[in-house]
């Protein structure tokens, strides 16, 4: 190891008087920095309860692009961006370079840390790289609002006995979001203490609720709209025994409260489902009891399926409880099953595919679709051999090549896929992907479509096929810890996601590459190296041949390549 790299790691050189960063003053890349350039600002002063930290690597994320696209209207942005600009970058690893007096003994200069960027303080959500100055800056200050949150300490020490590369640890955060998508838990009964809304939609069975409406567990309030007389009488009698408030709601367009926890629709009525669905609260359930196909597809708010964790369940029977409990929502990929990844060639898609192959009990068949032949080619080059070695049938196909696509998908049309993971935030793509869900299958809408965006889905599948549509955004500390544990154990290699590297000055080009989807993997910025343009790994062969020589046989980034890169590029 060179003295220069060792000195950098040990923070043995004096700190500068100023540093560079990329502030974002509003929507559009033209509002990144001043006159298209980074700003130079004085070095931070830190207090007795604060840490001065040095950002060592920062991954660029499509979530950053959402902030750039929406600017002040982004739901996470509360400050006035003109006077208090956002400094993006939540996929980070950093080194402590200054320790406040009250934190000595807990942290030390030279200690490497990462963090769970989503913080909650007094119930208020604020995130690193949104509210707090993120990784597109060379230095920053961290205080108690990050290491003493409602959930505890959001800082995560890096395992120094098994040092991984900077990029490896920085990319734990997007990997945690991928892992979180497969650990989702959904209720299997009516919410106890919540509000239940039962809506008649032409069904005429002898309805009942065998669980979740008794002394052990029951809602606090029940709303009734056009419920068949026999079932309405049963609900009211049981509610009286349990001291549950009951309200008749003759007009479904005007319920007495805006949001409810559970909606039960008795019948197959798309118009009615579309009217009542907007009243679902966070983490809510809509259950459909019907045995006839819907007359048309339902326009489902897939943005809220993704962000609010809505789920639609169903049953062909008459027991509401069975619609919840008989087929619990499965988030994990079905072992030995058939999995389709739609939009698989992008950075997050590659992670999903890699996880499907590397984690235990993988699917037997993995089909990857993407509209870019370049991305599909790189995906196959990275993962096909590994998949085949594990006995997985691995297929890559471009839907733009219609004949080849139809021929590849045709064998799966009859039974459908056990898992469909959608990584393209396009309603038409989501609608088409839903047609390929098999019996007891799950579609996971991972792509972050905006709240309010709808896709046409055949909700008959919820009760005729027991299919489920789920979605998720972000991660929690446990997800980060799991990714890091598997990384240290050698079971997962986040570093394989790197597609291009650059200096802090290259961040604007990197963000544009993410926005335009011109790279198959992740962009990683190294804020403290000398000027270096955004460079795909394959192009290092010409610019930095000694670094290129240390890529692995698949042409992927490695810790050895990163070390060589830093030896050359650190000032």
Backbone torsions as a table, in degrees:
resi	resn	phi	psi	omega
1	UNK	NA	135.4	-178.6
2	UNK	-72.1	155.7	177.1
3	UNK	-62.2	-34.8	-178.1
4	UNK	-63.6	-44.6	179.4
5	UNK	-68.9	-40.2	178.1
6	UNK	-63.7	-41.5	179.1
7	UNK	-62.6	-38.9	178.2
8	UNK	-63.4	-45.7	-178.0
9	UNK	-65.7	-36.7	-176.9
10	UNK	-88.4	-2.2	-178.6
11	UNK	54.0	48.9	-176.8
12	UNK	-91.2	-7.6	177.7
13	UNK	-94.8	150.3	177.3
14	UNK	-60.8	147.4	178.4
15	UNK	-76.6	150.3	179.6
16	UNK	-73.8	167.0	177.3
17	UNK	-83.2	-17.9	-179.7
18	UNK	-147.3	169.8	-179.4
19	UNK	-152.4	170.3	-175.8
20	UNK	-105.7	152.3	175.8
21	UNK	-159.2	163.5	179.2
22	UNK	-112.5	94.1	174.4
23	UNK	-80.9	144.7	177.4
24	UNK	-110.5	119.7	-173.1
25	UNK	-99.6	-3.3	-179.3
26	UNK	169.9	-173.9	-177.7
27	UNK	-67.6	140.8	176.3
28	UNK	101.2	141.2	178.6
29	UNK	-61.6	-23.3	178.1
30	UNK	-66.0	-16.5	178.1
31	UNK	-97.1	12.1	175.9
32	UNK	-91.5	117.4	-177.2
33	UNK	76.0	-168.5	177.9
34	UNK	-117.5	123.7	-178.2
35	UNK	55.5	36.3	177.2
36	UNK	76.2	11.1	-176.1
37	UNK	-124.9	158.6	174.6
38	UNK	-66.5	162.5	173.7
39	UNK	-102.4	149.8	172.2
40	UNK	-108.0	123.8	-176.3
41	UNK	-127.9	156.3	178.8
42	UNK	-63.0	149.2	176.8
43	UNK	-58.9	139.8	-178.5
44	UNK	-63.4	147.0	167.6
45	UNK	-98.4	132.7	-178.6
46	UNK	-120.0	147.8	-175.1
47	UNK	-93.8	-176.1	-176.2
48	UNK	-66.0	-21.4	-179.7
49	UNK	-109.5	24.9	-175.9
50	UNK	-129.8	159.6	174.8
51	UNK	-115.3	138.0	168.5
52	UNK	-94.7	125.8	-175.1
53	UNK	-125.1	154.6	178.9
54	UNK	-114.0	120.7	177.4
55	UNK	-74.0	122.6	-176.9
56	UNK	-97.3	-32.7	177.7
57	UNK	-155.9	147.6	-179.1
58	UNK	-143.4	123.2	174.0
59	UNK	-84.5	143.7	176.9
60	UNK	-94.7	141.2	-170.2
61	UNK	-128.4	152.1	176.1
62	UNK	-65.0	-22.2	174.4
63	UNK	-63.1	-32.5	174.5
64	UNK	-62.7	-38.5	-179.6
65	UNK	-65.5	-35.0	177.7
66	UNK	-62.4	-40.2	177.7
67	UNK	-65.4	-43.1	179.8
68	UNK	-64.1	-38.6	-178.6
69	UNK	-71.5	-39.6	-172.9
70	UNK	-96.3	-24.5	179.3
71	UNK	56.6	-129.6	-174.5
72	UNK	-61.6	-22.7	-177.9
73	UNK	-84.6	-4.6	178.6
74	UNK	-62.6	135.7	-174.2
75	UNK	-62.6	-21.2	179.9
76	UNK	-87.7	-12.1	-174.4
77	UNK	-93.2	113.4	-179.5
78	UNK	-107.0	-29.3	-177.5
79	UNK	-77.8	161.1	172.6
80	UNK	-75.0	111.8	-173.4
81	UNK	-67.4	-23.5	178.8
82	UNK	-68.3	-39.5	-178.1
83	UNK	-98.6	-23.1	-179.4
84	UNK	-135.0	74.3	-172.3
85	UNK	-64.4	157.2	177.2
86	UNK	-85.3	137.0	170.1
87	UNK	-112.2	107.9	-173.4
88	UNK	-71.1	170.4	174.6
89	UNK	115.6	92.7	-179.3
90	UNK	-113.0	-4.7	176.3
91	UNK	-98.9	89.0	-165.6
92	UNK	-134.4	157.9	162.3
93	UNK	-133.0	142.3	-179.1
94	UNK	-143.8	163.4	179.9
95	UNK	-116.9	137.1	176.8
96	UNK	-72.0	125.0	178.4
97	UNK	-118.7	-4.2	176.0
98	UNK	-158.2	135.5	-176.0
99	UNK	-122.0	123.0	176.1
100	UNK	-62.9	152.9	-173.1
101	UNK	-54.1	-40.0	-176.4
102	UNK	-79.2	-7.1	-179.6
103	UNK	-107.0	-0.5	178.4
104	UNK	-66.8	135.9	-173.2
105	UNK	98.3	-25.1	175.5
106	UNK	-96.3	-35.7	179.8
107	UNK	-134.6	159.0	-178.7
108	UNK	-140.8	153.7	175.3
109	UNK	-62.5	134.5	-177.8
110	UNK	94.9	-8.8	179.9
111	UNK	-74.8	134.5	178.4
112	UNK	-95.1	138.5	-177.6
113	UNK	-138.7	154.7	163.0
114	UNK	-128.0	-171.7	-178.1
115	UNK	-157.3	158.4	166.5
116	UNK	-84.6	113.5	-169.7
117	UNK	-71.8	-21.5	-179.3
118	UNK	-81.7	113.7	-178.8
119	UNK	-115.0	146.4	175.3
120	UNK	-125.3	124.6	177.5
121	UNK	-129.0	116.7	-175.2
122	UNK	54.0	41.0	177.2
123	UNK	80.1	-4.7	-178.1
124	UNK	-95.0	129.5	-179.3
125	UNK	-89.4	125.0	172.9
126	UNK	-140.1	141.6	-170.0
127	UNK	-124.9	150.8	174.9
128	UNK	-66.7	133.6	-178.1
129	UNK	85.2	1.7	174.3
130	UNK	-124.4	-69.2	176.6
131	UNK	-86.3	-45.2	179.2
132	UNK	-89.9	145.1	-178.6
133	UNK	-60.1	122.9	-172.7
134	UNK	-96.6	-163.5	-168.0
135	UNK	-74.2	-7.4	174.4
136	UNK	-86.1	43.6	172.8
137	UNK	-146.1	152.0	-177.7
138	UNK	-76.0	-34.3	-178.0
139	UNK	-136.9	161.4	174.3
140	UNK	-160.1	175.1	178.8
141	UNK	-120.5	136.5	178.7
142	UNK	-117.9	132.2	-179.2
143	UNK	-121.2	-166.7	-174.7
144	UNK	-63.8	-24.2	-179.9
145	UNK	-69.2	-6.1	173.5
146	UNK	-111.9	-37.5	-179.1
147	UNK	-95.8	-0.5	176.9
148	UNK	-142.1	67.8	-176.5
149	UNK	-93.3	-179.2	176.2
150	UNK	-58.6	-29.9	-177.5
151	UNK	-99.0	5.0	-178.7
152	UNK	108.4	-147.4	-176.0
153	UNK	-90.8	119.3	179.5
154	UNK	-84.6	-5.2	176.5
155	UNK	-81.7	141.9	-178.8
156	UNK	-126.7	113.2	177.1
157	UNK	-64.4	140.0	175.6
158	UNK	-80.8	139.8	-179.3
159	UNK	-68.3	103.9	-176.1
160	UNK	-76.0	-18.8	178.8
161	UNK	-77.8	-14.5	178.4
162	UNK	-135.7	68.7	-172.6
163	UNK	-64.0	124.9	173.7
164	UNK	-102.0	170.5	178.6
165	UNK	-69.9	161.4	178.9
166	UNK	-60.8	-44.7	-179.1
167	UNK	-63.0	-37.9	-179.0
168	UNK	-57.4	-44.1	-177.7
169	UNK	-77.6	-38.8	179.7
170	UNK	-59.5	-35.3	-176.8
171	UNK	-85.6	5.5	173.3
172	UNK	-63.5	-32.3	-176.5
173	UNK	-66.1	-53.0	176.8
174	UNK	-62.9	-32.9	176.5
175	UNK	-64.6	-35.0	177.8
176	UNK	-64.0	-34.8	176.9
177	UNK	-65.2	-37.9	177.5
178	UNK	-65.5	-48.5	-179.9
179	UNK	-59.9	-40.2	-177.8
180	UNK	-61.9	-29.7	-178.1
181	UNK	-63.6	-19.7	-177.0
182	UNK	-107.8	10.2	178.8
183	UNK	-119.6	13.8	-176.9
184	UNK	-64.1	141.9	176.8
185	UNK	-120.8	135.1	179.3
186	UNK	-124.6	151.4	180.0
187	UNK	-63.0	146.3	175.6
188	UNK	-114.1	19.3	176.8
189	UNK	-158.9	168.4	175.4
190	UNK	-60.5	142.0	-176.5
191	UNK	-68.4	122.0	176.8
192	UNK	-69.4	129.9	-179.6
193	UNK	82.3	-0.1	-178.9
194	UNK	-95.0	-164.0	177.7
195	UNK	-113.3	125.6	178.5
196	UNK	-107.2	132.1	177.2
197	UNK	-119.3	115.9	179.0
198	UNK	-103.1	126.0	-173.2
199	UNK	-125.1	121.3	175.7
200	UNK	-75.0	137.2	-178.2
201	UNK	-139.4	35.9	176.9
202	UNK	98.2	-10.6	178.5
203	UNK	-70.6	148.0	-175.3
204	UNK	-138.2	35.1	178.9
205	UNK	-82.4	173.2	173.2
206	UNK	-86.0	78.2	-172.5
207	UNK	-68.9	152.0	175.7
208	UNK	-154.5	173.2	174.4
209	UNK	-134.1	106.3	-172.5
210	UNK	-83.4	-14.5	179.5
211	UNK	-152.7	151.2	180.0
212	UNK	85.7	7.0	177.0
213	UNK	-141.5	52.0	-176.2
214	UNK	-143.1	-173.7	-175.7
215	UNK	-66.0	-23.8	-179.4
216	UNK	-77.0	-34.9	-176.3
217	UNK	-160.1	129.7	179.8
218	UNK	-162.9	156.6	176.9
219	UNK	-69.2	162.0	177.2
220	UNK	-88.4	-22.7	-177.6
221	UNK	-144.8	144.7	177.8
222	UNK	-128.3	129.0	174.0
223	UNK	-107.0	136.9	-178.2
224	UNK	-123.8	127.8	178.2
225	UNK	-130.4	111.2	174.7
226	UNK	54.4	36.3	-179.1
227	UNK	-77.4	137.5	177.3
228	UNK	-48.9	140.4	-169.9
229	UNK	-54.8	-43.4	-178.3
230	UNK	-64.0	-43.7	-179.4
231	UNK	-70.9	-36.8	178.2
232	UNK	-62.1	-41.2	179.4
233	UNK	-65.2	-40.0	179.1
234	UNK	-63.3	-44.9	-179.6
235	UNK	-62.5	-42.3	-178.4
236	UNK	-68.1	-38.9	179.1
237	UNK	-66.0	-45.1	179.1
238	UNK	-65.1	-40.1	179.1
239	UNK	-61.5	-39.3	179.3
240	UNK	-63.2	-39.5	178.2
241	UNK	-63.5	-33.1	-174.6
242	UNK	-100.6	5.1	-179.1
243	UNK	59.3	42.1	177.8
244	UNK	-95.6	132.6	177.5
245	UNK	-71.7	133.9	179.1
246	UNK	-124.1	132.5	178.6
247	UNK	-128.4	133.4	173.8
248	UNK	-84.1	132.9	-178.4
249	UNK	-124.9	89.2	-176.6
250	UNK	-68.3	-28.2	-178.7
251	UNK	-110.3	108.5	-177.2
252	UNK	-66.9	-16.0	178.4
253	UNK	-79.0	-8.8	-176.5
254	UNK	-138.9	64.0	176.1
255	UNK	-67.3	156.1	-175.7
256	UNK	-70.9	-13.5	174.6
257	UNK	-137.4	151.7	-170.6
258	UNK	-70.1	-41.2	-174.9
259	UNK	-125.5	144.2	177.8
260	UNK	-131.5	163.3	-175.2
261	UNK	-90.4	-31.2	-177.8
262	UNK	-140.4	135.5	172.1
263	UNK	-124.7	127.7	176.5
264	UNK	-113.8	119.3	-179.6
265	UNK	-106.8	121.9	-176.4
266	UNK	-96.7	81.7	-179.0
267	UNK	137.1	170.1	-175.2
268	UNK	-105.2	81.4	-175.7
269	UNK	-125.8	98.4	-178.1
270	UNK	-58.2	-41.6	-178.8
271	UNK	-60.0	-43.6	-178.1
272	UNK	-67.7	-41.8	179.3
273	UNK	-61.6	-40.0	178.3
274	UNK	-65.8	-32.8	179.8
275	UNK	-72.0	-40.8	-172.8
276	UNK	-89.0	-25.2	-176.1
277	UNK	-55.6	-39.3	-179.1
278	UNK	-60.0	-13.1	-179.7
279	UNK	-90.3	2.8	174.9
280	UNK	-68.9	136.7	177.9
281	UNK	-85.4	-177.5	174.8
282	UNK	-60.5	140.3	175.9
283	UNK	57.6	41.1	-176.2
284	UNK	-102.9	168.3	-175.8
285	UNK	-127.8	136.1	169.2
286	UNK	-116.7	119.9	-178.2
287	UNK	-107.2	133.2	-179.8
288	UNK	-113.8	124.1	175.0
289	UNK	-108.8	107.3	-178.0
290	UNK	-161.1	162.4	177.1
291	UNK	-132.0	6.1	175.9
292	UNK	-111.3	148.4	177.6
293	UNK	-62.3	150.0	173.4
294	UNK	-63.2	144.4	177.7
295	UNK	-69.5	-18.4	176.4
296	UNK	-157.9	171.1	176.2
297	UNK	-72.0	158.1	-179.1
298	UNK	-105.4	135.4	175.0
299	UNK	-79.9	102.6	-174.4
300	UNK	-99.5	134.0	176.8
301	UNK	-73.2	87.7	-176.9
302	UNK	-71.3	-20.3	174.0
303	UNK	-63.4	-38.9	179.4
304	UNK	-82.7	-25.0	168.5
305	UNK	-59.2	-40.4	-178.2
306	UNK	-74.2	-52.9	-172.5
307	UNK	-87.8	-34.3	-175.4
308	UNK	-100.5	-1.9	177.7
309	UNK	60.6	37.2	170.6
310	UNK	-66.1	150.5	172.7
311	UNK	-144.1	142.0	177.1
312	UNK	-107.6	124.7	178.4
313	UNK	-122.6	172.8	-179.0
314	UNK	-166.0	171.8	178.6
315	UNK	-156.7	148.0	174.1
316	UNK	-88.5	-3.5	-179.0
317	UNK	-90.5	-165.3	-176.2
318	UNK	-110.6	-2.9	-177.0
319	UNK	-97.3	113.9	-179.0
320	UNK	-58.3	-39.5	-177.7
321	UNK	-59.5	-35.3	-178.3
322	UNK	-69.7	-28.0	176.3
323	UNK	-62.0	-31.2	178.5
324	UNK	-83.2	-45.7	-164.1
325	UNK	-96.7	-26.7	-172.4
326	UNK	-66.5	-35.1	179.4
327	UNK	-129.3	81.6	178.6
328	UNK	-57.9	145.6	-179.3
329	UNK	-64.1	127.4	177.9
330	UNK	-102.1	120.3	179.3
331	UNK	-94.8	-33.6	-178.5
332	UNK	-72.4	147.3	176.1
333	UNK	-59.9	143.3	-179.4
334	UNK	-71.8	122.7	178.5
335	UNK	-62.0	129.3	179.6
336	UNK	73.6	9.7	-176.2
337	UNK	-93.7	-164.8	179.7
338	UNK	-112.7	123.6	-177.0
339	UNK	-122.6	134.0	176.5
340	UNK	-115.7	126.9	176.4
341	UNK	-111.4	113.9	-176.0
342	UNK	-97.3	121.3	-172.6
343	UNK	80.7	37.3	-170.6
344	UNK	-75.1	-15.5	-172.0
345	UNK	-82.1	-11.8	-179.3
346	UNK	-79.1	176.9	-177.0
347	UNK	-54.3	-49.2	-178.4
348	UNK	-73.6	-35.1	177.0
349	UNK	-60.0	-42.6	177.5
350	UNK	-59.0	-38.3	179.1
351	UNK	-65.1	-43.5	178.9
352	UNK	-61.0	-43.4	-179.5
353	UNK	-66.5	-44.3	178.6
354	UNK	-60.1	-43.4	178.8
355	UNK	-61.7	-43.3	-178.8
356	UNK	-59.2	-34.6	-179.1
357	UNK	-81.0	-43.4	-169.8
358	UNK	-83.8	-28.6	-179.2
359	UNK	-74.5	163.0	-180.0
360	UNK	-66.7	154.6	176.1
361	UNK	55.3	59.6	-177.1
362	UNK	-75.8	168.1	171.3
363	UNK	-63.3	159.1	176.0
364	UNK	-83.0	-26.0	179.9
365	UNK	-132.9	131.5	175.9
366	UNK	-124.1	120.0	175.9
367	UNK	-110.9	127.9	-178.0
368	UNK	-116.5	124.2	177.3
369	UNK	-116.4	145.3	177.1
370	UNK	-162.8	150.2	-178.3
371	UNK	-85.6	0.4	179.9
372	UNK	-111.8	117.6	175.4
373	UNK	-63.8	-34.7	178.5
374	UNK	-60.8	-47.8	-179.2
375	UNK	-65.0	-42.6	179.3
376	UNK	-62.6	-39.6	178.4
377	UNK	-61.9	-43.4	179.0
378	UNK	-68.9	-34.9	177.7
379	UNK	-63.3	-46.8	179.3
380	UNK	-64.7	-40.3	179.6
381	UNK	-62.0	-34.8	-178.3
382	UNK	-79.9	-38.5	-164.6
383	UNK	-123.4	-15.0	-174.2
384	UNK	-61.7	-48.1	-178.1
385	UNK	-62.6	-40.0	178.8
386	UNK	-64.3	-41.3	178.5
387	UNK	-63.6	-47.4	-178.7
388	UNK	-61.5	-38.5	179.2
389	UNK	-62.5	-25.7	178.1
390	UNK	-95.3	9.4	177.7
391	UNK	79.2	20.0	-178.6
392	UNK	-97.1	130.9	172.8
393	UNK	-75.8	123.9	-170.8
394	UNK	-122.4	119.8	-175.2
395	UNK	-128.0	130.4	174.0
396	UNK	-117.0	132.7	-174.7
397	UNK	-148.8	142.0	-178.9
398	UNK	-103.5	117.3	-178.6
399	UNK	-65.1	-15.9	177.0
400	UNK	-72.6	-24.7	173.6
401	UNK	-89.8	80.8	-162.8
402	UNK	-57.7	-45.2	-177.2
403	UNK	-64.8	-46.8	179.8
404	UNK	-64.9	-37.6	-180.0
405	UNK	-65.2	-48.6	-179.1
406	UNK	-62.5	-37.8	179.0
407	UNK	-65.7	-37.8	-179.0
408	UNK	-73.2	-36.9	-176.3
409	UNK	-82.6	-27.5	-174.3
410	UNK	-49.1	-44.2	-178.7
411	UNK	-62.7	-16.3	-176.8
412	UNK	-102.4	-6.9	-173.5
413	UNK	-65.3	-40.6	-174.0
414	UNK	-63.5	-52.3	-177.7
415	UNK	-90.7	-22.4	-178.3
416	UNK	77.9	-179.6	-179.5
417	UNK	-99.4	147.4	174.6
418	UNK	-72.8	-32.2	-179.9
419	UNK	-138.4	131.7	173.7
420	UNK	-124.6	114.6	-179.3
421	UNK	-107.5	118.3	-174.6
422	UNK	-102.2	120.9	-175.9
423	UNK	-117.0	14.9	178.7
424	UNK	-119.5	118.9	-175.8
425	UNK	-80.5	56.9	-176.4
426	UNK	-124.6	117.2	-176.2
427	UNK	-52.9	-41.8	-179.1
428	UNK	-64.4	-36.7	178.0
429	UNK	-67.1	-42.2	178.9
430	UNK	-62.9	-43.3	178.8
431	UNK	-60.8	-44.9	-179.6
432	UNK	-66.1	-41.3	-179.6
433	UNK	-61.5	-35.1	-178.0
434	UNK	-64.4	-25.2	-180.0
435	UNK	-71.0	-10.8	-177.0
436	UNK	-104.3	10.8	176.3
437	UNK	-77.5	129.9	178.3
438	UNK	-87.8	-176.6	177.8
439	UNK	-61.3	133.4	-176.7
440	UNK	60.9	20.1	-178.7
441	UNK	-83.5	167.4	-178.4
442	UNK	-131.9	131.9	168.8
443	UNK	-107.7	123.8	180.0
444	UNK	-105.6	111.4	179.2
445	UNK	-85.9	88.4	-179.1
446	UNK	-81.6	-32.2	-179.0
447	UNK	-60.3	133.6	-174.7
448	UNK	-83.1	72.5	173.6
449	UNK	-71.0	149.4	-175.3
450	UNK	-68.5	150.6	173.2
451	UNK	-57.0	137.4	-179.1
452	UNK	95.8	-13.4	177.9
453	UNK	-80.5	128.7	-177.3
454	UNK	-110.0	154.3	172.8
455	UNK	-133.5	143.6	-178.8
456	UNK	-80.0	115.6	-178.4
457	UNK	-124.2	143.7	175.6
458	UNK	-84.4	95.7	-177.9
459	UNK	-74.3	-3.4	169.6
460	UNK	-58.5	-30.0	-179.8
461	UNK	-60.7	-25.0	-177.8
462	UNK	-65.2	-29.6	-179.4
463	UNK	-116.8	-26.0	178.3
464	UNK	-84.6	-29.0	-179.9
465	UNK	-118.6	-3.1	-175.4
466	UNK	54.4	35.2	176.5
467	UNK	-82.1	152.5	-179.2
468	UNK	-131.4	143.1	175.7
469	UNK	-117.1	120.7	-177.1
470	UNK	-128.5	174.0	177.3
471	UNK	-166.5	167.0	-176.9
472	UNK	-161.1	156.3	175.8
473	UNK	-139.7	140.2	172.5
474	UNK	71.9	-170.1	-175.0
475	UNK	-149.6	172.3	175.4
476	UNK	-122.5	175.7	-175.8
477	UNK	-56.8	-40.0	-179.6
478	UNK	-60.4	-35.5	178.3
479	UNK	-66.7	-43.0	176.7
480	UNK	-60.9	-44.9	-178.7
481	UNK	-62.9	-40.2	179.8
482	UNK	-63.7	-44.2	178.9
483	UNK	-61.2	-44.7	-179.1
484	UNK	-65.9	-40.0	177.9
485	UNK	-60.4	-45.5	-179.9
486	UNK	-69.3	-30.7	176.6
487	UNK	-66.8	-48.2	179.3
488	UNK	-64.5	-32.3	-178.6
489	UNK	-79.2	-5.9	-179.4
490	UNK	79.4	12.3	-179.6
491	UNK	-88.7	-13.4	-177.6
492	UNK	-146.3	141.1	-178.3
493	UNK	-126.9	84.9	177.9
494	UNK	-57.4	-26.5	-176.9
495	UNK	-62.1	-21.8	179.6
496	UNK	-65.8	-14.1	-177.7
497	UNK	-79.6	-13.2	-175.8
498	UNK	-68.2	130.8	177.6
499	UNK	-115.0	-29.8	-177.1
500	UNK	-154.1	153.4	-179.3
501	UNK	-131.5	160.1	177.7
502	UNK	-171.0	170.9	176.3
503	UNK	-82.3	176.8	-179.3
504	UNK	-60.4	-34.4	179.3
505	UNK	-64.7	-20.8	-179.3
506	UNK	-87.0	0.7	-174.9
507	UNK	-61.3	-37.3	-179.6
508	UNK	-63.6	-44.4	176.7
509	UNK	-64.6	-36.6	178.5
510	UNK	-63.9	-42.7	178.5
511	UNK	-65.2	-37.8	177.2
512	UNK	-64.6	-38.9	178.3
513	UNK	-64.2	-38.2	176.7
514	UNK	-65.8	-45.2	-179.3
515	UNK	-61.6	-42.1	-175.9
516	UNK	-88.6	-1.6	177.8
517	UNK	56.0	45.9	-179.1
518	UNK	-93.5	-3.9	179.0
519	UNK	-123.1	149.1	-178.7
520	UNK	-82.8	-24.5	-176.3
521	UNK	-124.8	-155.8	-173.8
522	UNK	-88.1	147.1	169.4
523	UNK	-94.3	129.5	176.2
524	UNK	-118.7	126.4	178.9
525	UNK	-101.8	134.2	175.7
526	UNK	-108.7	101.3	-168.9
527	UNK	-65.8	-16.3	-172.1
528	UNK	-111.0	8.3	178.1
529	UNK	-87.3	168.8	175.6
530	UNK	-65.1	167.2	179.2
531	UNK	-51.4	125.2	179.2
532	UNK	-150.8	122.8	-176.0
533	UNK	-69.2	162.0	174.4
534	UNK	-58.6	122.4	-172.0
535	UNK	-134.3	114.5	172.2
536	UNK	-60.1	150.1	-172.7
537	UNK	-58.5	-38.3	-178.3
538	UNK	-62.1	-28.9	-177.6
539	UNK	-79.9	-8.4	175.4
540	UNK	-65.1	-19.4	179.6
541	UNK	-56.6	-33.8	-179.1
542	UNK	-92.2	-41.3	-174.0
543	UNK	-84.8	-37.9	-179.2
544	UNK	-139.0	75.2	-174.4
545	UNK	-60.3	-31.7	-179.9
546	UNK	-70.1	-29.2	174.8
547	UNK	-74.2	-45.0	179.3
548	UNK	-57.2	-36.5	-178.7
549	UNK	-65.2	-19.1	-178.3
550	UNK	-99.8	4.4	168.6
551	UNK	-67.6	158.6	179.6
552	UNK	-78.0	-179.6	-173.9
553	UNK	-65.3	-17.8	175.6
554	UNK	-91.1	3.1	-178.7
555	UNK	78.0	24.7	-177.0
556	UNK	-98.3	154.9	178.4
557	UNK	-63.1	143.3	178.1
558	UNK	-135.3	164.3	175.3
559	UNK	-61.2	-37.5	179.6
560	UNK	-64.0	-39.9	177.1
561	UNK	-67.2	-40.2	178.9
562	UNK	-63.6	-43.7	178.8
563	UNK	-60.2	-44.1	179.2
564	UNK	-64.4	-40.8	177.4
565	UNK	-58.5	-46.1	-178.8
566	UNK	-70.6	-35.8	176.7
567	UNK	-57.8	-38.6	-178.0
568	UNK	-81.6	-39.8	-166.6
569	UNK	-96.9	-16.0	175.6
570	UNK	-66.0	139.6	-178.0
571	UNK	-69.2	NA	NA
